Amino acid sequence: MTPTAERDFLVGVQVQPERAGLNAILAAWRQLDALGVDSLWLPDHFFPVSPGDPSGENFECWTLLAALASSTNATIGSLVSCTAYRSPDLLADMARTTSVISGGRLVLGLGAGWCERDHVEYGLPFGDQGGRLRRFEADLGRIRARLPQLNPPAAGLRVLIGGGGEKVTLRLVGEHADLWNAFGPPESFARKNAVLDQWCAKAGRDPRSIERTVFLEASEVSRVDEYLAAGAEHLIVGLAAPFDLDPVERLMNLRR
């Protein structure tokens, strides 16, 4: 295996805006941006989803992304936005506006959704997984149709699709996405990476045109070589309050 220090990869961080004050979140963004990370991401949930107080502090993704767009220099994005949470046409316009604010640094990360509480408490239909995937595919079509109609346009906007379903989600990645995000472990990521290559071939796309990103827990930074060998190009570390940056610094040092 090629040593990590001789391999090129991107480093991203998902700052989880739950059970943390706004000032702490802003400070983490600025520290990470100064550290030189390639990308900064926010999840899209209406309540805390990690273990802990379910009624703890939390902030909405897209209004916070607009603040991130105007206060950092890295690529920014949603990881990921459930298309059922908002009108897909409205979501396209929100992404376009945030992209313009950022100077073209936004990635529109999308997914079919999994969190039942988000749906139920906000009056949204949850249904079964098959129904959510069918709606997601329809929403993707509406988003793609709306974006070219917006003025000014979202120059440089890229679309990421998150998920690892091998029959539907990875097909949609192969047809629609510029980036793909999934989870580990490395063995699972490698298998799904190969399945995505097959869907790209069926869609007539060069597999290399889709950037492969993976979400890592802080404890997984030591497995960077395994993830790179599995096909990951962009490693995104999840950080929860109180935002210990040590795992990110270790990953940056491995890249250097």
C-alpha positions in Angstrom: 0.0 0.0 0.0 1.3 3.5 -0.9 2.1 5.4 2.3 -0.4 8.0 3.3 2.1 10.8 3.1 2.5 10.0 -0.7 -1.2 9.9 -1.4 -3.4 12.8 -2.3 -6.8 13.3 -0.6 -9.2 16.0 0.5 -10.0 16.7 4.1 -13.5 17.8 5.2 -15.3 18.4 8.5 -18.9 18.1 9.3 -19.6 20.5 12.3 -22.6 19.2 14.1 -24.7 22.2 15.2 -26.4 20.4 18.0 -26.0 20.9 21.8 -23.7 23.8 21.0 -24.1 27.6 21.1 -23.8 29.7 18.0 -20.6 31.3 19.1 -18.9 27.9 19.6 -20.0 26.8 16.1 -18.7 30.0 14.5 -15.4 29.7 16.3 -15.0 26.1 15.2 -15.7 27.1 11.6 -13.1 29.8 11.7 -10.5 27.6 13.3 -11.0 24.8 10.8 -10.9 27.3 7.9 -7.6 28.7 9.2 -6.3 25.1 9.5 -6.8 24.8 5.8 -9.4 22.1 5.5 -10.9 21.6 2.0 -14.5 21.5 3.0 -17.0 22.3 5.8 -20.4 20.7 6.1 -23.6 20.9 8.1 -26.1 18.1 8.6 -29.8 18.8 8.0 -31.9 17.8 11.0 -34.4 19.7 13.0 -33.4 18.1 16.4 -30.3 16.5 17.8 -29.8 13.0 16.4 -26.7 11.9 18.2 -26.8 10.2 21.6 -27.7 12.7 24.3 -30.4 15.1 25.2 -33.0 15.0 22.4 -34.2 18.5 23.3 -30.8 20.1 23.2 -29.8 23.2 21.2 -29.9 22.8 17.5 -29.8 25.1 14.4 -31.4 24.8 11.0 -29.0 23.8 8.2 -29.6 26.3 5.4 -29.8 29.6 7.3 -26.6 28.5 9.1 -25.0 27.5 5.7 -25.6 31.1 4.5 -23.6 32.3 7.5 -20.9 29.8 6.8 -20.8 30.9 3.2 -20.0 34.5 4.2 -17.5 33.7 6.9 -15.2 31.0 5.5 -13.1 30.2 2.4 -13.5 26.4 2.1 -16.0 24.5 0.0 -19.2 24.3 2.0 -22.2 22.0 1.8 -25.1 20.1 3.3 -24.4 16.6 4.3 -27.1 15.9 3.5 -30.5 17.7 3.0 -33.5 15.5 2.9 -35.4 16.7 -0.2 -38.8 16.0 1.6 -38.1 18.7 4.2 -38.7 21.5 1.7 -40.3 22.1 -1.7 -37.6 20.8 -4.1 -38.0 23.9 -6.2 -37.5 26.1 -3.1 -34.5 24.0 -2.0 -33.0 24.6 -5.5 -33.4 28.4 -5.0 -32.0 28.3 -1.5 -29.0 26.4 -2.8 -28.6 28.8 -5.7 -28.7 31.8 -3.3 -26.2 30.3 -0.9 -24.0 29.4 -3.8 -23.9 33.0 -5.0 -23.2 34.2 -1.4 -20.3 31.8 -1.2 -18.8 32.8 -4.6 -19.5 29.3 -6.1 -18.2 27.2 -3.2 -21.4 25.3 -2.4 -22.1 21.6 -2.8 -25.8 20.7 -2.6 -25.8 17.5 -0.7 -29.1 15.5 -1.0 -30.6 12.4 0.4 -33.9 10.6 0.7 -34.1 11.0 4.5 -34.3 8.6 7.4 -35.1 10.5 10.6 -38.8 9.8 11.5 -38.9 12.5 14.2 -37.9 15.2 11.7 -40.8 14.2 9.5 -43.5 13.7 12.1 -42.8 16.8 14.3 -42.8 19.1 11.2 -45.9 17.5 9.7 -44.2 15.7 6.8 -45.2 12.3 5.6 -42.6 9.6 6.5 -43.9 6.4 4.9 -41.6 3.5 4.0 -38.1 3.5 2.5 -39.4 2.6 -0.9 -41.8 5.5 -0.9 -39.1 7.9 0.3 -36.7 6.8 -2.5 -39.4 7.2 -5.2 -40.1 10.7 -3.9 -36.4 11.5 -3.8 -36.0 10.5 -7.4 -38.8 12.8 -8.4 -37.4 15.6 -6.3 -34.0 15.3 -8.0 -35.8 15.8 -11.3 -37.5 18.9 -10.0 -34.3 20.4 -8.6 -32.4 19.8 -11.8 -35.2 21.4 -13.8 -35.4 24.5 -11.5 -31.7 25.4 -11.2 -31.3 26.5 -14.9 -34.3 28.8 -14.6 -32.9 30.8 -11.7 -31.3 34.2 -12.2 -28.5 34.9 -11.4 -27.4 31.3 -11.9 -25.6 29.1 -9.3 -22.2 29.1 -11.1 -20.1 26.1 -10.0 -22.9 24.4 -8.0 -22.2 20.7 -7.6 -24.6 18.0 -6.4 -23.7 15.3 -3.9 -26.0 12.4 -3.1 -25.5 10.5 0.2 -26.4 6.9 0.8 -25.3 3.3 0.0 -28.4 1.6 -1.3 -27.1 -0.5 -4.2 -30.3 -0.8 -6.3 -31.7 2.7 -6.2 -29.5 5.2 -4.4 -26.3 4.3 -6.2 -28.1 4.3 -9.5 -29.3 7.8 -8.9 -25.7 8.8 -7.9 -24.5 7.4 -11.2 -27.2 9.4 -13.1 -27.3 12.7 -11.3 -24.4 13.4 -8.8 -21.0 15.1 -9.0 -20.1 13.6 -5.6 -21.1 10.6 -3.6 -21.0 10.2 0.2 -21.2 7.0 2.3 -20.1 5.5 5.5 -17.6 2.8 6.4 -16.3 0.4 7.4 -13.8 0.3 4.6 -14.8 -3.1 3.3 -18.4 -1.9 2.9 -17.3 1.3 1.2 -15.1 -0.6 -1.2 -18.0 -2.9 -2.2 -20.4 0.0 -2.8 -17.7 2.0 -4.6 -17.5 -0.9 -7.1 -21.3 -1.0 -7.5 -21.3 2.7 -8.2 -18.8 2.1 -11.0 -21.2 -0.4 -12.5 -24.0 2.1 -12.4 -21.8 4.7 -14.0 -21.1 2.3 -16.9 -24.8 1.8 -17.4 -25.4 5.5 -17.4 -22.6 6.1 -19.9 -20.6 8.2 -17.4 -16.9 8.1 -16.6 -16.7 6.8 -12.9 -13.9 9.3 -12.4 -16.3 12.1 -12.9 -17.9 11.4 -9.5 -15.9 12.4 -6.4 -16.0 9.7 -3.7 -16.4 11.1 -0.2 -16.7 9.1 3.0 -17.9 10.2 6.5 -15.6 9.3 9.3 -16.1 9.2 13.0 -13.2 10.9 14.8 -12.1 7.5 16.0 -11.6 6.3 12.4 -8.9 8.7 11.4 -6.3 6.0 12.1 -7.9 4.0 9.3 -7.2 6.6 6.6 -5.1 4.2 4.5 -7.9 1.6 4.4 -10.4 4.1 3.3 -8.1 5.4 0.5 -7.5 1.9 -0.6 -11.3 1.4 -0.7 -11.6 4.3 -3.2 -12.3 7.3 -1.0 -10.9 10.6 -2.3 -12.4 13.0 0.2 -12.5 12.2 3.9 -15.0 14.1 6.0 -14.7 13.9 9.8 -17.7 14.4 12.0 -17.2 16.8 15.0 -19.6 17.3 17.8 -19.4 19.9 20.6 -17.1 20.8 22.2 -15.4 20.5 18.8 -12.0 18.9 19.6 -9.9 19.6 16.5 -7.2 17.0 17.2 -8.6 14.3 14.9 -8.7 16.9 12.0 -5.2 18.1 12.7 -3.9 14.5 12.7 -5.6 13.9 9.4 -4.1 17.1 7.9 -0.7 16.0 9.2 -1.1 12.6 7.5 -1.8 14.3 4.2 1.2 16.6 4.6 
